[in-house]
Amino acid sequence: MKEFSPICLSGNGTPRSLECLVIQSPLAGVSDQIFRNFVRRWSPKALLFTEMVNAKSLELGHGEEKVIELSEESGPIGVQLFDHRPDSMVDAAIKAESSGAFLIDINMGCPVKKIARKGGGSALLKEPELAQLIVKKVSKAISIPVTVKIRLGWCETTSDPVSFALGLQEAGAQLITVHGRTRRQGFSGHANWKAIAKIKKSLDIPVIANGDIKNSRDAIECLKITNADGVMIGRASMGAPWLVGQIDEEIKNQTTFKPPDAKMKVSLSLEHLKLLVSKKGNHGLLIARKHMNWTCRGFEGASNLRHKLVRARTPNDAIKLLEDELLKFN
Ligand SMILES: Cc1cc2nc3c(=O)[nH]c(=O)nc-3n(C[C@H](O)[C@H](O)[C@H](O)COP(=O)(O)O)c2cc1C
């Protein structure tokens, strides 16, 4: 495998360097500030992303909670925007830059019908000229780097991902992340890392490979096949905020990282729950349920604990369950 070297992004302003090989993906409904702060514990230098943000809403003054106080978070945070209107994207990008974004990422991969039907996310894969115009306009308007996250195309028969990516590079994109599936594939099958390799070979800007990387073995294999400049981890990090740091450390230092044990997982879940409840009140419990359900796995009694946690009616009931579980480790 090639030696790790920092990823250099130039943008219109001062060049910015990324000191990480492993990146946390944007995850709608998951990668909020609380989750990112957990990921940061194990990954001080990794690039982390906000959940995708609706650019039109941000332009109109809604959805700002997703981008505020970014400058108070340590390490680089990318703000990911989606829409198809260049002017809304520009306005939202300016707002995100002033909130402390390290870079602006443009979503050209989201398969969700509600978004693609309106022309955003993966629908831009069918509109290369509009996609380039967005990148060009946003890059001109801000001084931080502009990056794009794409899939391999809308569907296998009509896709030419190499030309699409070259067009984005030409328009000013500083880095491209490729999820190795088409929009039509959704999340089925296996990500096509060889197709990512073709894109990497054709571009001068850094390329990040994404799709189906669950551990450092996958990451090493993916880097070998794609020759990419880094890898991005999505689903496997849900409930495992240590995973990005774990993979980065295992690849760079060729050591085996000790992931959190049962006690730590329960204690993390308790902390996550309390933070969500203090920020969002009772609604925090609903959000915490999925995180607790993902994190409380792989230890004796985990299934029983999960079973009780999904039935907890109030935040205090859930807190008590986790506190009682913690007592068992003393
Ligand atoms: C719950 C969920 C939310 C996601 N949200 C976003 C998003 O906001 N922006 C984006 O570009 N991709 C999003 N994705 C796609 C992931 O970032 C990633 O590209 C995809 O899951 C493939 O990587 P993986 O195999 O490592 O999960 C989401 C995926 C999931 C499962």
Ligand as a Chemical Component Dictionary entry (heavy atoms), coordinates in Angstrom:
data_LIG
# 
_chem_comp.id                   LIG 
_chem_comp.type                 NON-POLYMER 
_chem_comp.pdbx_formal_charge   0 
_chem_comp.three_letter_code    LIG 
# 
loop_
_chem_comp_atom.comp_id 
_chem_comp_atom.atom_id 
_chem_comp_atom.alt_atom_id 
_chem_comp_atom.type_symbol 
_chem_comp_atom.charge 
_chem_comp_atom.model_Cartn_x 
_chem_comp_atom.model_Cartn_y 
_chem_comp_atom.model_Cartn_z 
_chem_comp_atom.pdbx_ordinal 
LIG C1  C1  C 0 -28.681 6.583  7.494 1  
LIG C2  C2  C 0 -27.863 7.095  6.332 2  
LIG C3  C3  C 0 -27.798 8.453  6.117 3  
LIG C4  C4  C 0 -27.035 8.951  5.051 4  
LIG N1  N1  N 0 -26.956 10.298 4.871 5  
LIG C5  C5  C 0 -26.158 10.807 3.894 6  
LIG C6  C6  C 0 -26.010 12.208 3.721 7  
LIG O1  O1  O 0 -26.579 13.020 4.456 8  
LIG N2  N2  N 0 -25.187 12.626 2.723 9  
LIG C7  C7  C 0 -24.513 11.749 1.893 10 
LIG O2  O2  O 0 -23.781 12.172 1.008 11 
LIG N3  N3  N 0 -24.632 10.426 2.055 12 
LIG C8  C8  C 0 -25.424 9.945  3.038 13 
LIG N4  N4  N 0 -25.519 8.596  3.201 14 
LIG C9  C9  C 0 -24.658 7.704  2.400 15 
LIG C10 C10 C 0 -23.341 7.433  3.144 16 
LIG O3  O3  O 0 -22.645 8.619  3.426 17 
LIG C11 C11 C 0 -22.412 6.516  2.338 18 
LIG O4  O4  O 0 -22.097 7.120  1.123 19 
LIG C12 C12 C 0 -23.071 5.160  2.063 20 
LIG O5  O5  O 0 -23.716 4.668  3.216 21 
LIG C13 C13 C 0 -22.032 4.128  1.569 22 
LIG O6  O6  O 0 -20.998 3.982  2.495 23 
LIG P1  P1  P 0 -20.987 2.777  3.591 24 
LIG O7  O7  O 0 -21.063 1.494  2.832 25 
LIG O8  O8  O 0 -19.686 2.967  4.329 26 
LIG O9  O9  O 0 -22.192 2.965  4.444 27 
LIG C14 C14 C 0 -26.314 8.071  4.206 28 
LIG C15 C15 C 0 -26.395 6.696  4.447 29 
LIG C16 C16 C 0 -27.163 6.204  5.484 30 
LIG C17 C17 C 0 -27.222 4.721  5.715 31 
# 
loop_
_chem_comp_bond.comp_id 
_chem_comp_bond.atom_id_1 
_chem_comp_bond.atom_id_2 
_chem_comp_bond.value_order 
_chem_comp_bond.pdbx_ordinal 
LIG C1  C2  SING 1  
LIG C2  C3  SING 2  
LIG C2  C16 DOUB 3  
LIG C3  C4  DOUB 4  
LIG C4  N1  SING 5  
LIG C4  C14 SING 6  
LIG N1  C5  DOUB 7  
LIG C5  C6  SING 8  
LIG C5  C8  SING 9  
LIG C6  O1  DOUB 10 
LIG C6  N2  SING 11 
LIG N2  C7  SING 12 
LIG C7  O2  DOUB 13 
LIG C7  N3  SING 14 
LIG N3  C8  DOUB 15 
LIG C8  N4  SING 16 
LIG N4  C9  SING 17 
LIG N4  C14 SING 18 
LIG C9  C10 SING 19 
LIG C10 O3  SING 20 
LIG C10 C11 SING 21 
LIG C11 O4  SING 22 
LIG C11 C12 SING 23 
LIG C12 O5  SING 24 
LIG C12 C13 SING 25 
LIG C13 O6  SING 26 
LIG O6  P1  SING 27 
LIG P1  O7  DOUB 28 
LIG P1  O8  SING 29 
LIG P1  O9  SING 30 
LIG C14 C15 DOUB 31 
LIG C15 C16 SING 32 
LIG C16 C17 SING 33 
# 
